[in-house]
Amino acid sequence: MRKSLSEVKSKFEIQFSNSKYLFILSHMRSRSSVLSHILGSNDGICGYRELHKSYVNYKDVVNMKATLREEFKDEIERSYLLDKILHNNQEISKKVVDITNPKFIFLLREPESTIKSIINMGGTRGNDLYKNPKDATNYYCSRLNRLSKLAEFQDRDFIFVDSDDLVKKTDFVLSSLTVWLGLESPLTSDYKIFTNTGKPSHGDPLKNILGGKLIKTSGYSNIEVPSKFLEKAQLSYEICKKTLTQR
């Protein structure tokens, strides 16, 4: 007998209710790779990299679970399932949010160091899209504007993490995340090196991520960002951070 739409939906709801979901909503060069590695190294979390997925319908969540199961096997049955979303062409629909009831980490890094890091990465990888201040700034502002809108209408469980606090107040940030996530073992600044760590398209492609420990990296004093771009980026940053911290 053919099942009704409501019966199919109920089946998906039961399946999804047995899993926990965690998404990092951020932008490139925000230290999201090191944070996701720290999270993914905990026994209570499966996932450590960018899956490059949108979550529009039930099938997208099934595909997420299948991708993580392939790497983590049965561990996904007792853990948060983690992905990070850094680009505006990736979405999480209200339908998926309603049925999976995920937790969100909003992660922001201040403009100047972020834009310089984006430009450096663009030059290192030969990506013309991010090799100049104008394009790097446009990406940053566009992404933070989207994050502001997501946060403004976000009535779900989320926490804001300042990227600089992650390296300057590491113990406090990781302790707060441990409690918020209800993890049995604490998060630490040491992390595992996974199969795809440091590989292009899976997160940070630069060598620092291979160190296995959270460290504060040096800036890029050789890269100049014109003040007109920094002023534009600073405004987007202040609006987004205010939206996130007012909750």
Summary of the structure (lengths in Angstrom):
residues: 247
radius of gyration: 18.3
end to end distance: 48.2
largest distance: 68.0
contacts: 742
relative contact order: 0.18
helix: 53%
strand: 12%
